[in-house]
C-alpha cells in the first residue's frame, strides 16, 4: 500500500518505505524545476482525498475528539461514510 502525505509527514519514510510526500525547500536554496514539478504532480494526486476529508469533517463526530465508547467508534465512522456516499449523487 502506498501512502501519499502532505509536508507534515516528513518522517514517514522511517516507518513506511512505500510513501511519498512533497519536497521541502532547504535553507539557503530554492527548489529545482524537477522538485517543483514533483510537488505539483503529487499535489494533483492528493487533492481528491483532501476533498473527501473536507466533506467527512462536516460531521462533527469525525473532526472533534471522540468521547464515546471506543468499541462503537468503528460503527459510527462507517455510518458517516455511508451518509457521505449517499450524498455523493446529490453533489453532482
PDB file as gemmi writes it, atoms N, CA and C in Angstrom:
CRYST1    1.000    1.000    1.000  90.00  90.00  90.00 P 1                      
ATOM      1  N   UNK A   1       0.846  -1.175   0.000  1.00  0.00           N  
ATOM      2  CA  UNK A   1       0.000   0.000   0.000  1.00  0.00           C  
ATOM      3  C   UNK A   1       0.894   1.242   0.000  1.00  0.00           C  
ATOM      4  N   UNK A   2       0.548   2.197  -0.821  1.00  0.00           N  
ATOM      5  CA  UNK A   2       1.317   3.431  -0.933  1.00  0.00           C  
ATOM      6  C   UNK A   2       0.655   4.524  -0.099  1.00  0.00           C  
ATOM      7  N   UNK A   3       1.457   5.272   0.638  1.00  0.00           N  
ATOM      8  CA  UNK A   3       0.979   6.385   1.447  1.00  0.00           C  
ATOM      9  C   UNK A   3       1.434   7.678   0.787  1.00  0.00           C  
ATOM     10  N   UNK A   4       0.472   8.566   0.542  1.00  0.00           N  
ATOM     11  CA  UNK A   4       0.791   9.881  -0.008  1.00  0.00           C  
ATOM     12  C   UNK A   4       0.372  10.897   1.041  1.00  0.00           C  
ATOM     13  N   UNK A   5       1.345  11.605   1.614  1.00  0.00           N  
ATOM     14  CA  UNK A   5       1.060  12.563   2.678  1.00  0.00           C  
ATOM     15  C   UNK A   5       1.436  13.967   2.278  1.00  0.00           C  
ATOM     16  N   UNK A   6       1.064  14.911   3.130  1.00  0.00           N  
ATOM     17  CA  UNK A   6       1.477  16.285   2.883  1.00  0.00           C  
ATOM     18  C   UNK A   6       2.803  16.546   3.601  1.00  0.00           C  
ATOM     19  N   UNK A   7       3.243  17.773   3.632  1.00  0.00           N  
ATOM     20  CA  UNK A   7       4.572  18.077   4.174  1.00  0.00           C  
ATOM     21  C   UNK A   7       4.668  17.836   5.676  1.00  0.00           C  
ATOM     22  N   UNK A   8       3.552  17.629   6.343  1.00  0.00           N  
ATOM     23  CA  UNK A   8       3.572  17.310   7.770  1.00  0.00           C  
ATOM     24  C   UNK A   8       4.053  15.891   8.055  1.00  0.00           C  
ATOM     25  N   UNK A   9       4.170  15.063   7.035  1.00  0.00           N  
ATOM     26  CA  UNK A   9       4.566  13.661   7.197  1.00  0.00           C  
ATOM     27  C   UNK A   9       6.004  13.426   6.748  1.00  0.00           C  
ATOM     28  N   UNK A  10       6.900  14.354   6.996  1.00  0.00           N  
ATOM     29  CA  UNK A  10       8.275  14.236   6.515  1.00  0.00           C  
ATOM     30  C   UNK A  10       8.999  13.002   7.052  1.00  0.00           C  
ATOM     31  N   UNK A  11       8.697  12.549   8.259  1.00  0.00           N  
ATOM     32  CA  UNK A  11       9.403  11.414   8.838  1.00  0.00           C  
ATOM     33  C   UNK A  11       8.770  10.071   8.551  1.00  0.00           C  
ATOM     34  N   UNK A  12       7.751  10.029   7.712  1.00  0.00           N  
ATOM     35  CA  UNK A  12       7.036   8.767   7.455  1.00  0.00           C  
ATOM     36  C   UNK A  12       7.932   7.744   6.752  1.00  0.00           C  
ATOM     37  N   UNK A  13       8.918   8.203   6.000  1.00  0.00           N  
ATOM     38  CA  UNK A  13       9.827   7.279   5.308  1.00  0.00           C  
ATOM     39  C   UNK A  13      10.557   6.364   6.285  1.00  0.00           C  
ATOM     40  N   UNK A  14      10.769   6.822   7.516  1.00  0.00           N  
ATOM     41  CA  UNK A  14      11.438   5.990   8.518  1.00  0.00           C  
ATOM     42  C   UNK A  14      10.575   4.808   8.943  1.00  0.00           C  
ATOM     43  N   UNK A  15       9.251   4.943   8.822  1.00  0.00           N  
ATOM     44  CA  UNK A  15       8.329   3.910   9.283  1.00  0.00           C  
ATOM     45  C   UNK A  15       7.660   3.153   8.143  1.00  0.00           C  
ATOM     46  N   UNK A  16       7.550   3.775   6.986  1.00  0.00           N  
ATOM     47  CA  UNK A  16       6.853   3.175   5.858  1.00  0.00           C  
ATOM     48  C   UNK A  16       7.616   3.526   4.584  1.00  0.00           C  
ATOM     49  N   UNK A  17       8.331   2.561   4.033  1.00  0.00           N  
ATOM     50  CA  UNK A  17       9.192   2.838   2.879  1.00  0.00           C  
ATOM     51  C   UNK A  17       8.415   3.249   1.632  1.00  0.00           C  
ATOM     52  N   UNK A  18       7.219   2.711   1.465  1.00  0.00           N  
ATOM     53  CA  UNK A  18       6.437   2.978   0.260  1.00  0.00           C  
ATOM     54  C   UNK A  18       5.543   4.196   0.469  1.00  0.00           C  
ATOM     55  N   UNK A  19       6.162   5.335   0.739  1.00  0.00           N  
ATOM     56  CA  UNK A  19       5.405   6.558   0.985  1.00  0.00           C  
ATOM     57  C   UNK A  19       6.005   7.715   0.188  1.00  0.00           C  
ATOM     58  N   UNK A  20       5.165   8.706  -0.044  1.00  0.00           N  
ATOM     59  CA  UNK A  20       5.599   9.902  -0.765  1.00  0.00           C  
ATOM     60  C   UNK A  20       5.086  11.138  -0.035  1.00  0.00           C  
ATOM     61  N   UNK A  21       5.870  12.186  -0.085  1.00  0.00           N  
ATOM     62  CA  UNK A  21       5.463  13.475   0.455  1.00  0.00           C  
ATOM     63  C   UNK A  21       6.203  14.557  -0.314  1.00  0.00           C  
ATOM     64  N   UNK A  22       5.704  15.784  -0.294  1.00  0.00           N  
ATOM     65  CA  UNK A  22       6.358  16.863  -1.036  1.00  0.00           C  
ATOM     66  C   UNK A  22       7.776  17.139  -0.527  1.00  0.00           C  
ATOM     67  N   UNK A  23       8.577  17.664  -1.390  1.00  0.00           N  
ATOM     68  CA  UNK A  23       9.950  18.026  -1.035  1.00  0.00           C  
ATOM     69  C   UNK A  23       9.924  19.440  -0.456  1.00  0.00           C  
ATOM     70  N   UNK A  24      10.481  19.587   0.742  1.00  0.00           N  
ATOM     71  CA  UNK A  24      10.541  20.908   1.371  1.00  0.00           C  
ATOM     72  C   UNK A  24      11.696  21.711   0.797  1.00  0.00           C  
ATOM     73  N   UNK A  25      11.530  23.017   0.797  1.00  0.00           N  
ATOM     74  CA  UNK A  25      12.605  23.906   0.342  1.00  0.00           C  
ATOM     75  C   UNK A  25      13.687  23.945   1.412  1.00  0.00           C  
ATOM     76  N   UNK A  26      14.913  23.588   1.048  1.00  0.00           N  
ATOM     77  CA  UNK A  26      16.002  23.651   2.030  1.00  0.00           C  
ATOM     78  C   UNK A  26      16.401  25.105   2.317  1.00  0.00           C  
ATOM     79  N   UNK A  27      17.046  25.292   3.460  1.00  0.00           N  
ATOM     80  CA  UNK A  27      17.542  26.627   3.796  1.00  0.00           C  
ATOM     81  C   UNK A  27      18.620  27.028   2.793  1.00  0.00           C  
ATOM     82  N   UNK A  28      18.640  28.279   2.437  1.00  0.00           N  
ATOM     83  CA  UNK A  28      19.668  28.870   1.566  1.00  0.00           C  
ATOM     84  C   UNK A  28      19.652  28.323   0.148  1.00  0.00           C  
ATOM     85  N   UNK A  29      18.547  27.705  -0.276  1.00  0.00           N  
ATOM     86  CA  UNK A  29      18.486  27.181  -1.636  1.00  0.00           C  
ATOM     87  C   UNK A  29      17.026  27.111  -2.069  1.00  0.00           C  
ATOM     88  N   UNK A  30      16.786  27.352  -3.342  1.00  0.00           N  
ATOM     89  CA  UNK A  30      15.439  27.217  -3.902  1.00  0.00           C  
ATOM     90  C   UNK A  30      15.257  25.793  -4.422  1.00  0.00           C  
ATOM     91  N   UNK A  31      14.006  25.391  -4.591  1.00  0.00           N  
ATOM     92  CA  UNK A  31      13.735  24.083  -5.178  1.00  0.00           C  
ATOM     93  C   UNK A  31      14.079  24.108  -6.661  1.00  0.00           C  
ATOM     94  N   UNK A  32      14.569  22.992  -7.178  1.00  0.00           N  
ATOM     95  CA  UNK A  32      14.860  22.901  -8.603  1.00  0.00           C  
ATOM     96  C   UNK A  32      13.552  22.772  -9.373  1.00  0.00           C  
ATOM     97  N   UNK A  33      13.629  22.906 -10.674  1.00  0.00           N  
ATOM     98  CA  UNK A  33      12.435  22.778 -11.520  1.00  0.00           C  
ATOM     99  C   UNK A  33      11.855  21.370 -11.392  1.00  0.00           C  
ATOM    100  N   UNK A  34      12.725  20.354 -11.317  1.00  0.00           N  
ATOM    101  CA  UNK A  34      12.262  18.973 -11.186  1.00  0.00           C  
ATOM    102  C   UNK A  34      11.553  18.747  -9.847  1.00  0.00           C  
ATOM    103  N   UNK A  35      12.087  19.340  -8.776  1.00  0.00           N  
ATOM    104  CA  UNK A  35      11.457  19.194  -7.463  1.00  0.00           C  
ATOM    105  C   UNK A  35      10.097  19.877  -7.428  1.00  0.00           C  
ATOM    106  N   UNK A  36      10.009  21.057  -8.052  1.00  0.00           N  
ATOM    107  CA  UNK A  36       8.728  21.758  -8.115  1.00  0.00           C  
ATOM    108  C   UNK A  36       7.713  20.960  -8.926  1.00  0.00           C  
ATOM    109  N   UNK A  37       8.169  20.354 -10.027  1.00  0.00           N  
ATOM    110  CA  UNK A  37       7.279  19.537 -10.856  1.00  0.00           C  
ATOM    111  C   UNK A  37       6.799  18.311 -10.078  1.00  0.00           C  
ATOM    112  N   UNK A  38       7.693  17.674  -9.319  1.00  0.00           N  
ATOM    113  CA  UNK A  38       7.316  16.521  -8.488  1.00  0.00           C  
ATOM    114  C   UNK A  38       6.260  16.929  -7.459  1.00  0.00           C  
ATOM    115  N   UNK A  39       6.463  18.050  -6.780  1.00  0.00           N  
ATOM    116  CA  UNK A  39       5.496  18.536  -5.794  1.00  0.00           C  
ATOM    117  C   UNK A  39       4.142  18.824  -6.436  1.00  0.00           C  
ATOM    118  N   UNK A  40       4.148  19.395  -7.629  1.00  0.00           N  
ATOM    119  CA  UNK A  40       2.901  19.711  -8.317  1.00  0.00           C  
ATOM    120  C   UNK A  40       2.145  18.439  -8.685  1.00  0.00           C  
ATOM    121  N   UNK A  41       2.848  17.443  -9.218  1.00  0.00           N  
ATOM    122  CA  UNK A  41       2.203  16.184  -9.593  1.00  0.00           C  
ATOM    123  C   UNK A  41       1.658  15.462  -8.363  1.00  0.00           C  
ATOM    124  N   UNK A  42       2.406  15.508  -7.273  1.00  0.00           N  
ATOM    125  CA  UNK A  42       1.955  14.865  -6.037  1.00  0.00           C  
ATOM    126  C   UNK A  42       0.703  15.554  -5.494  1.00  0.00           C  
ATOM    127  N   UNK A  43       0.675  16.872  -5.521  1.00  0.00           N  
ATOM    128  CA  UNK A  43      -0.496  17.589  -5.014  1.00  0.00           C  
ATOM    129  C   UNK A  43      -1.717  17.340  -5.893  1.00  0.00           C  
ATOM    130  N   UNK A  44      -1.527  17.137  -7.181  1.00  0.00           N  
ATOM    131  CA  UNK A  44      -2.650  16.847  -8.066  1.00  0.00           C  
ATOM    132  C   UNK A  44      -3.253  15.473  -7.753  1.00  0.00           C  
ATOM    133  N   UNK A  45      -2.442  14.540  -7.293  1.00  0.00           N  
ATOM    134  CA  UNK A  45      -2.964  13.223  -6.888  1.00  0.00           C  
ATOM    135  C   UNK A  45      -3.623  13.290  -5.519  1.00  0.00           C  
ATOM    136  N   UNK A  46      -3.125  14.142  -4.639  1.00  0.00           N  
ATOM    137  CA  UNK A  46      -3.644  14.229  -3.268  1.00  0.00           C  
ATOM    138  C   UNK A  46      -4.950  15.015  -3.157  1.00  0.00           C  
ATOM    139  N   UNK A  47      -5.253  15.862  -4.105  1.00  0.00           N  
ATOM    140  CA  UNK A  47      -6.382  16.771  -3.974  1.00  0.00           C  
ATOM    141  C   UNK A  47      -7.702  16.033  -3.820  1.00  0.00           C  
ATOM    142  N   UNK A  48      -7.847  14.865  -4.450  1.00  0.00           N  
ATOM    143  CA  UNK A  48      -9.108  14.126  -4.375  1.00  0.00           C  
ATOM    144  C   UNK A  48      -9.403  13.679  -2.955  1.00  0.00           C  
ATOM    145  N   UNK A  49      -8.414  13.132  -2.274  1.00  0.00           N  
ATOM    146  CA  UNK A  49      -8.641  12.671  -0.899  1.00  0.00           C  
ATOM    147  C   UNK A  49      -8.823  13.865   0.037  1.00  0.00           C  
ATOM    148  N   UNK A  50      -8.185  14.982  -0.243  1.00  0.00           N  
ATOM    149  CA  UNK A  50      -8.375  16.166   0.591  1.00  0.00           C  
ATOM    150  C   UNK A  50      -9.816  16.675   0.499  1.00  0.00           C  
ATOM    151  N   UNK A  51     -10.422  16.566  -0.670  1.00  0.00           N  
ATOM    152  CA  UNK A  51     -11.822  16.962  -0.823  1.00  0.00           C  
ATOM    153  C   UNK A  51     -12.728  16.026  -0.032  1.00  0.00           C  
ATOM    154  N   UNK A  52     -12.436  14.729  -0.053  1.00  0.00           N  
ATOM    155  CA  UNK A  52     -13.225  13.771   0.724  1.00  0.00           C  
ATOM    156  C   UNK A  52     -13.072  14.073   2.213  1.00  0.00           C  
ATOM    157  N   UNK A  53     -11.849  14.316   2.665  1.00  0.00           N  
ATOM    158  CA  UNK A  53     -11.611  14.636   4.081  1.00  0.00           C  
ATOM    159  C   UNK A  53     -12.421  15.856   4.506  1.00  0.00           C  
ATOM    160  N   UNK A  54     -12.458  16.871   3.668  1.00  0.00           N  
ATOM    161  CA  UNK A  54     -13.207  18.079   3.993  1.00  0.00           C  
ATOM    162  C   UNK A  54     -14.690  17.775   4.152  1.00  0.00           C  
ATOM    163  N   UNK A  55     -15.225  16.978   3.255  1.00  0.00           N  
ATOM    164  CA  UNK A  55     -16.656  16.663   3.330  1.00  0.00           C  
ATOM    165  C   UNK A  55     -16.978  15.766   4.517  1.00  0.00           C  
ATOM    166  N   UNK A  56     -16.074  14.858   4.864  1.00  0.00           N  
ATOM    167  CA  UNK A  56     -16.299  13.979   6.020  1.00  0.00           C  
ATOM    168  C   UNK A  56     -16.302  14.806   7.308  1.00  0.00           C  
ATOM    169  N   UNK A  57     -15.451  15.827   7.367  1.00  0.00           N  
ATOM    170  CA  UNK A  57     -15.345  16.638   8.584  1.00  0.00           C  
ATOM    171  C   UNK A  57     -16.546  17.550   8.800  1.00  0.00           C  
ATOM    172  N   UNK A  58     -17.479  17.559   7.852  1.00  0.00           N  
ATOM    173  CA  UNK A  58     -18.745  18.268   8.074  1.00  0.00           C  
ATOM    174  C   UNK A  58     -19.451  17.650   9.270  1.00  0.00           C  
ATOM    175  N   UNK A  59     -19.284  16.333   9.435  1.00  0.00           N  
ATOM    176  CA  UNK A  59     -19.873  15.624  10.562  1.00  0.00           C  
ATOM    177  C   UNK A  59     -18.974  15.834  11.772  1.00  0.00           C  
ATOM    178  N   UNK A  60     -19.480  16.486  12.791  1.00  0.00           N  
ATOM    179  CA  UNK A  60     -18.663  16.863  13.957  1.00  0.00           C  
ATOM    180  C   UNK A  60     -18.001  15.673  14.614  1.00  0.00           C  
ATOM    181  N   UNK A  61     -18.637  14.510  14.566  1.00  0.00           N  
ATOM    182  CA  UNK A  61     -18.086  13.335  15.231  1.00  0.00           C  
ATOM    183  C   UNK A  61     -16.743  12.926  14.618  1.00  0.00           C  
ATOM    184  N   UNK A  62     -16.501  13.349  13.378  1.00  0.00           N  
ATOM    185  CA  UNK A  62     -15.251  12.990  12.698  1.00  0.00           C  
ATOM    186  C   UNK A  62     -14.167  14.056  12.819  1.00  0.00           C  
ATOM    187  N   UNK A  63     -14.502  15.232  13.301  1.00  0.00           N  
ATOM    188  CA  UNK A  63     -13.475  16.269  13.372  1.00  0.00           C  
ATOM    189  C   UNK A  63     -13.109  16.658  14.797  1.00  0.00           C  
ATOM    190  N   UNK A  64     -13.908  16.250  15.767  1.00  0.00           N  
ATOM    191  CA  UNK A  64     -13.609  16.594  17.151  1.00  0.00           C  
ATOM    192  C   UNK A  64     -13.150  15.360  17.918  1.00  0.00           C  
ATOM    193  N   UNK A  65     -12.765  15.546  19.144  1.00  0.00           N  
ATOM    194  CA  UNK A  65     -12.316  14.435  19.985  1.00  0.00           C  
ATOM    195  C   UNK A  65     -13.490  13.490  20.214  1.00  0.00           C  
ATOM    196  N   UNK A  66     -13.260  12.203  19.985  1.00  0.00           N  
ATOM    197  CA  UNK A  66     -14.311  11.203  20.166  1.00  0.00           C  
ATOM    198  C   UNK A  66     -14.423  10.873  21.645  1.00  0.00           C  
ATOM    199  N   UNK A  67     -15.593  11.110  22.239  1.00  0.00           N  
ATOM    200  CA  UNK A  67     -15.758  10.981  23.687  1.00  0.00           C  
ATOM    201  C   UNK A  67     -16.658   9.818  24.094  1.00  0.00           C  
ATOM    202  N   UNK A  68     -17.063   8.993  23.160  1.00  0.00           N  
ATOM    203  CA  UNK A  68     -17.925   7.867  23.478  1.00  0.00           C  
ATOM    204  C   UNK A  68     -17.098   6.597  23.642  1.00  0.00           C  
ATOM    205  N   UNK A  69     -17.774   5.462  23.823  1.00  0.00           N  
ATOM    206  CA  UNK A  69     -17.072   4.183  23.985  1.00  0.00           C  
ATOM    207  C   UNK A  69     -16.326   3.838  22.707  1.00  0.00           C  
ATOM    208  N   UNK A  70     -15.094   3.376  22.858  1.00  0.00           N  
ATOM    209  CA  UNK A  70     -14.253   3.093  21.694  1.00  0.00           C  
ATOM    210  C   UNK A  70     -14.797   1.978  20.828  1.00  0.00           C  
ATOM    211  N   UNK A  71     -15.472   0.992  21.440  1.00  0.00           N  
ATOM    212  CA  UNK A  71     -15.946  -0.130  20.633  1.00  0.00           C  
ATOM    213  C   UNK A  71     -17.075   0.276  19.685  1.00  0.00           C  
ATOM    214  N   UNK A  72     -17.668   1.440  19.857  1.00  0.00           N  
ATOM    215  CA  UNK A  72     -18.718   1.928  18.961  1.00  0.00           C  
ATOM    216  C   UNK A  72     -18.180   2.908  17.908  1.00  0.00           C  
ATOM    217  N   UNK A  73     -16.930   3.299  18.030  1.00  0.00           N  
ATOM    218  CA  UNK A  73     -16.364   4.284  17.114  1.00  0.00           C  
ATOM    219  C   UNK A  73     -16.349   3.762  15.667  1.00  0.00           C  
ATOM    220  N   UNK A  74     -15.988   2.505  15.486  1.00  0.00           N  
ATOM    221  CA  UNK A  74     -15.931   1.913  14.155  1.00  0.00           C  
ATOM    222  C   UNK A  74     -17.299   1.993  13.477  1.00  0.00           C  
ATOM    223  N   UNK A  75     -18.345   1.654  14.206  1.00  0.00           N  
ATOM    224  CA  UNK A  75     -19.699   1.714  13.665  1.00  0.00           C  
ATOM    225  C   UNK A  75     -20.058   3.140  13.260  1.00  0.00           C  
ATOM    226  N   UNK A  76     -19.722   4.109  14.083  1.00  0.00           N  
ATOM    227  CA  UNK A  76     -20.087   5.497  13.792  1.00  0.00           C  
ATOM    228  C   UNK A  76     -19.321   6.046  12.586  1.00  0.00           C  
ATOM    229  N   UNK A  77     -18.066   5.662  12.460  1.00  0.00           N  
ATOM    230  CA  UNK A  77     -17.294   6.111  11.291  1.00  0.00           C  
ATOM    231  C   UNK A  77     -17.883   5.490  10.025  1.00  0.00           C  
ATOM    232  N   UNK A  78     -18.286   4.226  10.096  1.00  0.00           N  
ATOM    233  CA  UNK A  78     -18.907   3.582   8.937  1.00  0.00           C  
ATOM    234  C   UNK A  78     -20.241   4.247   8.581  1.00  0.00           C  
ATOM    235  N   UNK A  79     -20.994   4.667   9.593  1.00  0.00           N  
ATOM    236  CA  UNK A  79     -22.254   5.360   9.333  1.00  0.00           C  
ATOM    237  C   UNK A  79     -22.015   6.703   8.637  1.00  0.00           C  
ATOM    238  N   UNK A  80     -20.992   7.424   9.065  1.00  0.00           N  
ATOM    239  CA  UNK A  80     -20.663   8.699   8.420  1.00  0.00           C  
ATOM    240  C   UNK A  80     -20.232   8.452   6.980  1.00  0.00           C  
ATOM    241  N   UNK A  81     -19.432   7.400   6.751  1.00  0.00           N  
ATOM    242  CA  UNK A  81     -19.012   7.069   5.384  1.00  0.00           C  
ATOM    243  C   UNK A  81     -20.221   6.720   4.522  1.00  0.00           C  
ATOM    244  N   UNK A  82     -21.178   5.997   5.090  1.00  0.00           N  
ATOM    245  CA  UNK A  82     -22.388   5.653   4.338  1.00  0.00           C  
ATOM    246  C   UNK A  82     -23.184   6.908   3.994  1.00  0.00           C  
ATOM    247  N   UNK A  83     -23.305   7.825   4.948  1.00  0.00           N  
ATOM    248  CA  UNK A  83     -24.003   9.083   4.672  1.00  0.00           C  
ATOM    249  C   UNK A  83     -23.291   9.890   3.591  1.00  0.00           C  
ATOM    250  N   UNK A  84     -21.971   9.902   3.657  1.00  0.00           N  
ATOM    251  CA  UNK A  84     -21.184  10.604   2.634  1.00  0.00           C  
ATOM    252  C   UNK A  84     -21.462  10.003   1.255  1.00  0.00           C  
ATOM    253  N   UNK A  85     -21.462   8.668   1.191  1.00  0.00           N  
ATOM    254  CA  UNK A  85     -21.708   8.002  -0.089  1.00  0.00           C  
ATOM    255  C   UNK A  85     -23.143   8.215  -0.570  1.00  0.00           C  
ATOM    256  N   UNK A  86     -24.084   8.317   0.354  1.00  0.00           N  
ATOM    257  CA  UNK A  86     -25.467   8.594  -0.024  1.00  0.00           C  
ATOM    258  C   UNK A  86     -25.612   9.996  -0.613  1.00  0.00           C  
ATOM    259  N   UNK A  87     -24.838  10.931  -0.082  1.00  0.00           N  
ATOM    260  CA  UNK A  87     -24.906  12.317  -0.553  1.00  0.00           C  
ATOM    261  C   UNK A  87     -24.156  12.517  -1.863  1.00  0.00           C  
ATOM    262  N   UNK A  88     -23.323  11.572  -2.266  1.00  0.00           N  
ATOM    263  CA  UNK A  88     -22.483  11.720  -3.470  1.00  0.00           C  
ATOM    264  C   UNK A  88     -23.294  12.048  -4.708  1.00  0.00           C  
ATOM    265  N   UNK A  89     -24.410  11.359  -4.996  1.00  0.00           N  
ATOM    266  CA  UNK A  89     -25.166  11.728  -6.205  1.00  0.00           C  
ATOM    267  C   UNK A  89     -25.763  13.133  -6.136  1.00  0.00           C  
ATOM    268  N   UNK A  90     -25.999  13.641  -4.962  1.00  0.00           N  
ATOM    269  CA  UNK A  90     -26.582  14.977  -4.812  1.00  0.00           C  
ATOM    270  C   UNK A  90     -25.575  16.079  -5.106  1.00  0.00           C  
ATOM    271  N   UNK A  91     -24.287  15.761  -5.011  1.00  0.00           N  
ATOM    272  CA  UNK A  91     -23.243  16.774  -5.230  1.00  0.00           C  
ATOM    273  C   UNK A  91     -23.041  17.074  -6.703  1.00  0.00           C  
ATOM    274  N   UNK A  92     -23.410  16.165  -7.570  1.00  0.00           N  
ATOM    275  CA  UNK A  92     -23.117  16.357  -9.000  1.00  0.00           C  
ATOM    276  C   UNK A  92     -24.272  16.943  -9.749  1.00  0.00           C  
TER     277      UNK A  92                                                      
END                                                                             
